[in-house]
């Protein structure tokens, strides 16, 4: 490709919609010379390096996985600016430009459009996948922006891109009137009302910070549509005369009328105004004409995005939306099986496209009913005789059991019975009971056994399954029988060894949850319910758990010998038996405000220390997380008594495993600088009943 800004942007847009396969595990690092080691690291800067390699720009952009290294590289060459961004510039975020990076694709007034690759993140101690590769608008005045790095592209001038035009500059966009937002409206819906594109509406309203968030009563500038009117539609056929005539076409040696059974000879052109029958033809009403049978369409497949479809067919996203007006009220939400119009000469409505190629999903937005979808009648599963808690719980759960939050009502109990029935149908009487325990515990964690009609994004139903991710239509995933069957068939495929797995592991193979061990807290309660469904009484059933179960005394058993004690420096005693986890002076305190943190403030206490310094547990407890955690890097989370958790982040090495019980003062790892970190230090968090609190309250500082 040409060594230009445009080549970078065009290549980047071919990746729109890409999502990482697992935590920070992407295809990009191995394809960048020297960056294969960054496979498990945040990949925003690695992605920019990948673009440079693929487009021949590796001599004007440093090949690095570090945003800070990239920022300093451009600063040392005098190619870093605090204002005046242009297409092709790199946007560096954070106090020193070391937190994140995007690339400018368009400038419009006080806003810029950027493209980038975002890795994982966390919130309240739970890991979530990141945005993947995206393109979005942001304000030039965004407080998180540190500045703009300007590569010296060979096709441009010495200090400017010279390739893509500045489409907005500092000029105020032309507007015409005001529009007041009403309850339930979205920007795309307003665009349809006003007959303008989303880009035009955003350009006219630079005050809109987040296109996905507008409020009732908010006033928007209406873009001036001068010059944007569509040309008049041409008639499908040429008229031989301007004035219509009621006289039949005169042809020598032929009768003036054509019999209905006769076919016109080749080359015969009847008068379109008469239909060739001597009578005026009444024009068809709009929308009643037969669709063009040669209309080009594309069928959406799993994982597709509108942006990727547009790029694949060599058109812009805006043109694709214009050709499919009314089909995509939310361009970020499309479903497998839908049809996308690709005929640039036709702007069709959903019904026309569906007539050309039948589609089971009439629109990309499947209306969510206001009432729960009733489950189809389920034939009762066979009673499993002789089932006990010991049969459905072969080992003691690895976490403290919580039980139901409250007694199950009739609807929740019926949903649990549907899950049980589907498990027995699929796995038989021998394994169905254990599978039902996994399914019921998972559904309780996801929905509290309620057939929810909505959730995060387009999640719905007992298992919060997403239609956009190929789980089925909204009507299907809100059918308890379908949802349960889909869960179990997926478990059978994704976790072939589920029978010997802990409940949380089998569940996580299907759900890919940010809190994989959470369903395990309901294993005992689900097991008792399954025993009751199978005809027994859970409380009196024989087996391993015959005695009344006391959750307060239940602690996981260490099945492997404890690690050998590591010789370490004496730890500092703290309040109520807590110990200081690292021998270092305190750094950035809890609660300090700043734009470098996604929450707006520092959620823990930092302890700067040399790489490799030992880290010990602040208190006795059980390891519930151990591994990569997005922005936290290598991280360990320990569950203590009284609802307190501690998190140890940015570690260079971890020396404990999930499920292990550790004592206060025992080494759990070493200080490092993994994740979103600007230097070697321990980031310590105390989470009391789900709320992050000041660690120094416990450490006595």
C-alpha positions in Angstrom: 0.0 0.0 0.0 1.0 3.6 -0.4 2.9 5.2 2.5 0.0 7.6 3.4 -2.4 8.4 6.2 -5.2 7.3 3.9 -3.7 3.8 3.7 -3.5 3.6 7.5 -7.2 4.6 7.8 -8.4 2.4 5.0 -6.6 -0.6 6.5 -7.9 0.1 10.0 -11.5 0.2 8.7 -11.1 -3.3 7.4 -10.8 -4.4 11.0 -13.9 -2.7 12.3 -15.9 -5.0 14.6 -13.0 -7.3 15.4 -13.2 -8.6 19.1 -10.5 -10.3 21.0 -10.9 -14.1 21.4 -10.0 -14.1 25.1 -8.4 -11.8 27.6 -6.1 -9.5 25.5 -5.4 -12.5 23.1 -5.5 -11.1 19.6 -4.1 -11.8 16.1 -2.1 -8.6 15.9 1.0 -9.0 18.1 2.5 -12.0 16.3 2.3 -10.1 13.0 4.4 -7.2 14.2 8.2 -7.9 14.2 9.4 -8.1 17.8 6.0 -7.8 19.5 4.9 -11.4 19.7 5.6 -11.3 23.4 2.8 -8.7 23.8 0.1 -11.3 23.1 -1.4 -11.0 26.6 -0.8 -7.3 26.9 -3.2 -4.4 26.2 -3.2 -4.0 22.4 -4.2 -0.5 21.5 -0.6 0.6 20.6 0.2 -2.8 19.2 -2.7 -2.4 16.8 -1.4 0.9 15.5 2.0 -0.8 15.0 0.3 -3.5 13.1 -1.3 -0.9 10.8 2.1 0.6 10.2 3.6 -2.8 9.2 0.7 -3.7 6.9 0.7 -0.3 5.1 4.4 0.4 4.7 4.5 3.1 7.4 6.8 1.3 9.9 9.5 4.0 9.3 7.3 6.9 10.4 5.6 5.2 13.4 7.5 3.3 16.2 6.7 -0.4 16.4 6.0 -0.7 20.1 3.3 -2.0 22.5 3.8 1.0 24.8 1.8 4.2 24.4 4.3 6.1 26.5 7.2 5.0 24.3 5.2 6.1 21.2 4.5 9.5 22.8 8.1 10.1 23.7 9.3 8.9 20.3 7.3 11.7 18.6 8.1 14.3 21.2 11.9 13.7 20.7 11.4 14.4 17.0 9.3 17.6 17.4 6.2 15.9 15.9 3.9 16.2 18.9 1.2 18.9 19.1 -1.3 19.9 21.8 -4.0 21.1 19.3 -4.9 21.3 15.6 -5.4 17.5 14.9 -5.5 16.3 11.3 -6.5 13.0 9.7 -3.7 10.5 10.2 -2.6 11.9 13.6 -2.3 9.7 16.6 -4.4 10.7 19.6 -2.4 10.0 22.8 -4.4 9.8 26.1 -3.5 10.0 29.8 -1.4 12.4 31.9 1.8 11.7 29.9 0.2 10.1 26.8 0.8 6.6 28.1 -2.7 5.3 28.7 -4.3 4.8 25.3 -4.0 5.7 21.6 -6.4 6.3 18.7 -6.0 7.5 15.1 -7.8 10.6 13.7 -9.9 9.7 10.6 -11.9 12.9 10.3 -12.0 16.5 11.7 -15.3 18.3 12.0 -15.5 21.5 14.0 -14.7 20.9 17.6 -15.0 17.1 17.2 -12.7 14.4 15.7 -13.6 11.0 14.5 -11.1 8.3 15.7 -10.4 4.7 15.0 -8.6 2.4 17.4 -8.3 -1.0 19.1 -9.4 -1.1 22.7 -8.4 -3.9 25.1 -10.1 -5.2 28.2 -11.1 -3.3 31.3 -12.6 -3.9 34.7 -15.2 -2.4 36.9 -15.7 -3.1 40.6 -13.3 -6.0 40.4 -15.0 -7.7 37.5 -13.3 -8.2 34.1 -15.0 -7.3 30.9 -13.9 -7.6 27.2 -13.1 -4.3 25.6 -14.6 -2.5 22.6 -12.4 -4.3 20.1 -11.7 -2.3 16.9 -14.1 0.7 16.7 -14.6 4.1 15.0 -16.3 6.8 17.0 -16.5 10.6 17.6 -15.0 12.5 20.5 -14.3 16.1 21.4 -11.0 17.7 20.8 -11.3 19.3 24.2 -11.6 15.9 25.9 -9.7 16.2 29.2 -8.1 12.8 28.7 -6.4 13.7 25.5 -2.7 14.5 26.2 -1.9 15.6 22.6 -1.5 14.6 19.0 1.4 12.8 17.4 2.0 13.6 13.7 3.8 11.0 11.5 5.8 12.2 8.5 4.0 10.2 5.9 6.0 10.1 2.7 3.0 11.0 0.5 2.4 14.1 2.5 4.5 17.1 3.3 7.2 17.1 5.9 4.9 17.8 8.9 1.4 17.3 7.6 -0.6 14.4 6.2 -1.7 16.2 3.0 -3.8 13.2 2.1 -7.3 13.5 3.7 -9.1 16.8 3.7 -10.1 18.6 6.9 -13.8 18.3 6.7 -14.8 20.7 9.4 -12.0 22.9 10.7 -13.1 25.5 13.2 -16.0 26.8 11.2 -19.4 26.7 12.8 -21.6 24.2 10.9 -24.7 25.7 9.2 -27.9 25.0 11.0 -31.6 25.7 10.3 -33.9 25.7 13.3 -34.1 23.7 16.5 -35.5 20.3 17.3 -36.6 19.3 20.9 -35.9 15.7 21.9 -38.9 13.8 23.2 -39.0 10.9 25.5 -37.7 7.6 24.0 -36.0 9.3 21.0 -32.6 8.4 19.7 -30.3 10.3 17.4 -30.8 7.8 14.6 -34.6 8.1 15.0 -34.3 11.9 14.9 -32.2 11.6 11.7 -35.0 9.7 10.1 -37.5 12.4 11.2 -35.4 15.2 9.9 -34.2 13.4 6.8 -30.5 13.9 7.5 -27.5 11.6 8.2 -26.1 11.0 11.6 -22.8 12.6 10.6 -24.7 15.8 9.5 -26.6 15.9 12.8 -23.5 15.4 14.9 -21.6 18.1 12.9 -24.4 20.5 13.5 -24.4 19.7 17.3 -20.9 19.6 18.6 -22.3 19.9 22.1 -23.5 16.3 22.0 -20.7 14.6 23.8 -22.0 11.0 23.6 -24.2 10.1 20.6 -25.7 7.2 22.5 -26.9 9.5 25.3 -29.5 12.3 24.8 -32.1 13.6 27.2 -35.7 14.5 27.0 -36.2 18.2 26.4 -32.7 18.7 24.9 -32.6 21.1 22.0 -30.7 20.1 18.8 -29.6 22.2 15.9 -31.3 21.1 12.7 -28.7 20.8 9.9 -29.3 23.0 6.8 -30.2 20.5 4.1 -29.5 23.0 1.3 -27.6 21.1 -1.4 -28.5 17.8 0.0 -31.8 17.3 -1.8 -32.0 14.1 -3.8 -32.4 14.5 -7.6 -35.9 13.8 -9.0 -36.6 10.2 -9.6 -36.5 9.3 -13.3 -39.4 7.6 -15.0 -38.7 3.9 -15.6 -39.4 4.2 -19.3 -39.2 6.9 -21.9 -42.5 8.4 -23.2 -42.9 8.6 -26.9 -44.9 11.8 -26.6 -45.4 14.4 -23.9 -49.2 14.3 -24.0 -51.1 11.1 -23.1 -53.4 9.7 -25.8 -56.4 7.5 -25.5 -56.2 6.4 -29.2 -54.7 3.0 -29.9 -51.4 2.7 -31.6 -51.7 2.8 -35.4 -50.0 -0.1 -37.2 -50.5 -0.7 -40.9 -52.2 -4.0 -42.0 -53.0 -4.8 -38.3 -56.1 -4.5 -36.2 -56.0 -1.6 -33.9 -56.5 -3.7 -30.8 -54.2 -6.5 -29.5 -56.0 -9.5 -28.1 -55.1 -10.4 -24.5 -53.9 -13.8 -25.6 -51.5 -12.4 -28.2 -47.9 -11.7 -27.3 -46.4 -8.4 -28.7 -43.7 -9.0 -31.3 -40.1 -8.1 -30.4 -39.5 -4.4 -30.8 -43.1 -3.5 -30.2 -43.3 -0.6 -27.7 -46.9 0.0 -26.5 -47.7 3.5 -25.2 -46.9 3.5 -21.4 -49.7 5.9 -20.8 -52.3 3.6 -22.2 -50.9 0.2 -21.5 -51.4 -0.6 -25.1 -55.1 -1.2 -24.6 -56.5 2.3 -25.5 -57.3 3.1 -21.8 -55.3 5.4 -19.5 -53.3 3.6 -16.9 -53.7 4.7 -13.4 -50.2 5.1 -11.8 -49.5 2.6 -9.1 -49.4 3.9 -5.5 -45.9 4.2 -4.0 -44.8 1.0 -2.3 -47.2 -1.3 -4.3 -44.8 -1.8 -7.3 -43.2 -5.2 -7.6 -39.6 -5.2 -6.2 -36.6 -5.4 -8.5 -35.9 -9.1 -8.8 -32.2 -8.3 -9.5 -31.8 -6.3 -6.3 -28.4 -7.0 -4.8 -28.5 -8.1 -1.1 -26.2 -9.5 1.5 -27.2 -11.9 4.2 -25.8 -11.1 7.6 -23.7 -13.8 9.2 -22.6 -14.3 12.8 -20.0 -11.7 13.8 -20.8 -9.3 11.0 -21.0 -5.5 11.5 -22.4 -2.9 9.2 -19.0 -1.2 9.0 -17.3 -4.4 8.0 -20.0 -5.2 5.4 -19.7 -1.7 3.9 -15.9 -2.0 3.6 -16.1 -5.5 2.1 -18.3 -4.2 -0.7 -16.4 -1.0 -1.3 -18.9 1.6 0.0 -19.1 3.9 2.9 -21.1 3.1 6.0 -23.2 6.2 5.5 -24.1 5.2 2.0 -25.0 1.7 3.2 -27.3 3.2 5.8 -28.9 5.5 3.2 -29.5 2.5 0.9 -31.3 0.8 3.8 -33.3 3.6 5.4 -35.7 2.3 8.0 -33.9 -1.1 8.4 -31.3 -0.2 11.0 -32.6 2.1 13.7 -29.6 1.0 15.7 -26.6 0.4 13.4 -24.6 -1.2 16.2 -27.2 -4.0 16.5 -27.7 -6.4 13.6 -28.6 -10.1 13.6 -27.6 -13.2 11.6 -30.1 -13.9 8.8 -31.0 -10.3 8.0 -30.6 -8.9 4.5 -28.7 -5.7 3.6 -29.5 -3.9 0.4 -26.3 -3.3 -1.7 -28.0 -1.8 -4.8 -26.8 1.8 -5.0 -29.6 2.7 -7.4 -32.3 1.6 -5.0 -33.3 2.9 -1.6 -35.7 0.4 -0.2 -37.7 -0.1 2.9 -37.5 -3.4 4.9 -40.7 -4.9 3.3 -39.3 -4.6 -0.2 -36.0 -6.3 0.7 -37.9 -9.1 2.6 -40.0 -9.7 -0.5 -36.9 -10.2 -2.6 -35.3 -12.6 -0.2 -37.5 -13.9 2.6 -36.0 -13.3 6.1 -37.2 -14.8 9.3 -36.2 -11.6 11.2 -38.4 -8.9 9.8 -36.2 -6.1 11.1 -32.8 -5.9 12.8 -34.4 -4.7 16.0 -36.6 -7.4 17.4 -39.3 -5.8 19.5 -39.2 -6.9 23.1 -42.7 -7.7 24.4 -43.8 -5.9 27.5 -44.9 -9.2 29.1 -42.8 -12.3 29.7 -42.9 -14.8 26.9 -44.7 -17.8 28.2 -42.8 -21.1 27.8 -44.2 -23.7 25.5 -45.8 -26.7 27.2 -43.0 -29.0 28.3 -43.7 -32.7 28.7 -42.7 -33.8 32.2 -39.2 -35.3 32.5 -39.0 -38.8 33.9 -38.6 -39.1 37.6 -35.0 -40.1 38.6 -35.4 -42.4 41.5 -32.9 -42.6 44.3 -31.1 -39.3 43.6 -29.4 -37.7 46.5 -27.3 -34.6 47.1 -24.2 -36.8 47.0 -25.1 -37.8 43.4 -25.6 -34.3 42.1 -22.8 -32.7 44.1 -19.9 -35.1 43.8 -17.5 -32.7 45.5 -17.9 -29.8 47.9 -18.3 -26.4 46.2 -15.1 -24.3 46.0 -16.9 -21.2 47.3 -19.1 -20.4 50.3 -22.7 -21.2 49.5 -25.2 -18.3 49.5 -28.5 -19.9 48.9 -31.5 -18.2 47.2 -31.8 -14.5 48.0 -35.4 -15.2 48.8 -37.9 -18.1 48.4 -38.6 -18.8 44.8 -42.1 -17.8 43.5 -44.3 -19.9 41.3 -42.9 -18.5 38.0 -39.3 -18.9 39.1 -39.9 -22.4 40.3 -41.6 -23.3 36.9 -38.6 -21.9 35.0 -36.3 -24.1 37.2 -38.4 -27.1 36.4 -38.2 -26.4 32.6 -34.3 -26.3 32.9 -34.4 -29.6 34.8 -36.7 -31.2 32.1 -34.5 -30.0 29.2 -31.4 -31.4 31.0 -32.9 -34.8 31.5 -34.2 -34.9 27.9 -30.7 -34.2 26.5 -28.4 -36.1 28.9 -30.7 -38.9 30.1 -31.5 -40.0 33.7 -27.9 -40.7 34.6 -26.3 -37.3 33.9 -29.3 -35.1 33.5 -29.6 -34.4 37.2 -26.1 -33.0 37.5 -26.5 -31.0 34.3 -29.7 -29.5 35.7 -27.8 -28.3 38.8 -25.3 -26.5 36.5 -28.1 -25.0 34.5 -30.2 -23.8 37.4 -27.3 -22.3 39.3 -26.2 -20.5 36.2 -29.6 -19.2 35.4 -30.1 -18.0 39.0 -26.8 -16.0 38.8 -27.8 -14.5 35.4 -31.5 -13.7 36.0 -32.6 -15.0 39.4 -34.6 -17.6 37.4 -36.7 -14.8 35.9 -37.5 -14.7 32.2 -36.1 -11.2 31.7 -37.2 -9.4 28.5 -34.0 -7.2 28.5 -30.6 -6.8 30.0 -27.1 -5.6 29.2 -27.1 -4.6 25.4 -29.5 -7.2 23.8 -29.2 -9.9 26.5 -32.5 -11.5 27.4 -34.1 -14.6 29.0 -33.1 -16.9 31.8 -29.5 -17.2 30.7 -29.2 -13.6 29.4 -28.4 -14.9 25.9 -27.7 -12.3 23.1 -29.4 -12.6 19.7 -26.7 -10.6 18.1 -24.1 -13.2 19.2 -26.0 -16.0 17.4 -28.0 -17.4 20.4 -31.3 -17.1 18.5 -34.1 -14.5 18.1 -35.4 -12.5 21.0 -38.5 -14.6 21.0 -36.5 -17.8 21.2 -34.1 -16.8 24.0 -37.0 -15.6 26.1 -38.6 -19.0 25.7 -37.4 -20.9 28.8 -37.4 -24.3 27.0 -35.4 -23.0 24.0 -33.0 -21.1 26.2 -32.3 -24.1 28.5 -31.8 -26.4 25.5 -29.4 -23.9 23.9 -27.4 -23.7 27.1 -27.1 -27.5 27.5 -26.3 -28.1 23.8 -23.6 -25.5 23.9 -22.2 -26.9 27.1 -22.1 -30.3 25.4 -20.0 -28.9 22.6 -17.8 -26.4 24.4 -17.2 -28.5 27.6 -17.1 -32.2 26.6 -15.6 -33.0 30.0 -18.3 -31.1 31.9 -19.2 -34.2 34.1 -15.8 -34.0 35.8 -15.6 -30.2 35.9 -16.4 -28.0 38.9 -19.8 -26.3 38.3 -18.3 -22.8 37.7 -15.9 -24.1 35.0 -18.6 -25.9 33.0 -20.8 -22.9 33.3 -18.0 -20.5 32.2 -17.3 -22.6 29.1 -20.8 -21.5 27.9 -21.4 -18.1 29.4 -17.9 -16.6 29.3 -18.8 -14.5 32.3 -16.8 -11.7 33.8 -17.3 -13.4 37.2 -16.8 -17.1 36.3 -17.1 -18.5 39.8 -20.3 -16.6 40.7 -22.7 -19.4 39.8 -20.9 -21.8 42.1 -22.3 -19.9 45.1 -25.8 -21.4 44.3 -24.7 -25.0 43.7 -26.1 -26.4 46.9 -29.5 -24.6 46.5 -29.8 -25.8 42.9 -28.9 -29.4 43.9 -31.6 -29.5 46.6 -34.1 -28.3 44.1 -33.1 -31.0 41.6 -33.4 -33.6 44.2 -37.0 -32.4 44.9 -37.8 -32.4 41.2 -36.6 -36.0 40.9 -38.9 -37.2 43.6 -36.7 -37.0 46.7 -36.4 -34.7 49.7 -33.2 -32.8 49.7 -33.0 -32.2 53.4 -33.4 -36.0 54.2 -31.6 -37.4 51.2 -28.8 -39.8 52.0 -25.3 -38.9 50.8 -22.3 -36.7 51.5 -24.4 -33.7 52.7 -26.8 -35.5 55.0 -26.2 -33.2 58.0 -27.7 -29.7 58.0 -25.6 -27.5 55.9 -24.0 -24.5 57.7 -22.7 -22.1 55.1 -20.8 -20.0 57.7 -18.6 -23.1 58.5 -18.1 -24.1 54.9 -14.6 -23.3 53.7 -12.9 -24.8 50.6 -10.6 -27.7 51.2 -7.0 -27.4 50.0 -6.6 -30.4 47.8 -3.0 -29.8 47.0 -0.2 -29.3 49.5 0.4 -25.7 50.4 3.4 -24.0 48.6 6.7 -24.0 50.4 7.2 -21.0 52.5 9.3 -18.3 50.8 11.9 -16.5 52.8 10.8 -12.8 53.0 11.2 -9.6 54.9 9.2 -9.2 58.1 5.8 -7.7 57.4 4.4 -4.7 59.2 1.5 -5.4 61.6 -1.7 -3.4 60.9 -5.2 -2.9 62.2 -7.2 -6.0 63.3 -4.7 -8.6 62.1 -4.2 -7.1 58.6 -0.6 -6.8 57.3 1.0 -4.5 54.8 1.3 -6.5 51.5 4.6 -5.0 50.4 7.6 -3.3 52.1 7.4 0.1 50.4 6.3 3.6 51.0 2.8 4.6 50.1 2.3 6.3 46.7 -0.9 7.6 45.0 -3.6 7.5 47.6 -7.2 6.2 47.4 -9.7 8.7 46.0 -7.3 11.0 44.2 -9.2 12.6 41.2 -7.8 12.5 37.7 -8.7 11.9 34.1 -6.2 9.0 33.7 -8.6 6.7 35.6 -11.8 5.6 33.9 -13.8 6.1 37.1 -12.5 9.6 37.5 -10.6 8.8 40.7 -8.0 6.4 42.0 -9.8 3.2 43.3 -6.9 1.9 45.4 -3.6 2.6 47.2 -0.3 2.4 45.3 3.0 1.2 46.7 5.9 2.0 44.3 8.5 -0.7 44.6 11.3 -2.3 42.4 10.3 -5.0 39.9 10.2 -8.4 41.6 9.6 -7.2 45.2 7.6 -9.9 47.1 3.9 -9.3 47.6 2.1 -11.0 50.6 -1.5 -11.5 51.4 -2.9 -8.7 53.6 -5.1 -11.2 55.4 -6.2 -14.8 55.5 -8.7 -15.9 52.8 -9.3 -17.7 49.6 -8.0 -16.9 46.2 -11.0 -16.2 43.9 -9.1 -14.7 40.9 -5.6 -15.3 39.7 -4.4 -14.2 36.3 -4.8 -11.5 33.7 -7.4 -8.9 34.5 -7.3 -6.3 31.7 -6.2 -2.9 32.8 -5.1 -4.5 36.2 -2.6 -6.6 34.4 -1.5 -9.8 36.3 -3.8 -9.7 39.3 -4.9 -11.7 42.4 -8.1 -11.3 44.3 -8.6 -12.8 47.8 -11.9 -13.2 49.5 -11.7 -12.7 53.2 -14.3 -13.0 56.0 -17.1 -10.4 56.6 -17.5 -9.6 52.9 -14.1 -8.1 52.3 -12.0 -8.7 49.2 -8.5 -7.5 48.4 -7.0 -7.0 44.9 -3.3 -7.0 44.1 -2.7 -5.5 40.6 0.1 -5.0 38.0 2.0 -8.0 39.3 5.0 -9.4 37.4 4.5 -13.0 38.7 1.7 -14.9 40.5 2.6 -17.7 42.9 -0.9 -18.8 44.0 -3.8 -20.5 42.2 -7.5 -20.0 42.1 -9.3 -21.8 45.0 -6.2 -21.9 47.2 -6.5 -20.7 50.9 -3.7 -18.4 51.9 -2.6 -17.1 55.3 -1.9 -13.4 56.1 1.7 -12.7 55.3 2.1 -15.6 52.8 3.7 -14.6 49.5 1.2 -14.5 46.6 3.4 -12.9 43.8 5.8 -10.1 42.9 5.6 -6.4 42.1 5.5 -5.6 38.3 4.1 -3.1 35.8 1.7 -5.2 33.8 -1.6 -3.8 32.5 -2.3 -0.1 32.3 0.7 1.0 34.4 3.3 3.7 34.1 5.9 2.0 36.3 6.6 -0.9 38.7 4.2 -0.7 41.7 1.5 -2.6 43.6 -2.0 -1.3 43.2 -3.9 -2.5 46.3 -7.7 -2.4 46.5 -10.0 -3.2 49.5 -13.6 -4.0 48.4 -16.1 -4.2 51.3 -19.5 -5.6 50.3 -18.9 -4.7 46.6 -17.7 -1.1 47.3 -14.1 0.0 46.9 -12.8 1.7 50.1 -9.6 3.2 51.4 -7.1 0.4 52.1 -5.3 2.5 54.7 -8.4 2.1 56.9 -7.3 -1.5 57.3 -3.6 -1.1 57.1 -3.5 1.6 59.8 -1.9 4.3 57.6 
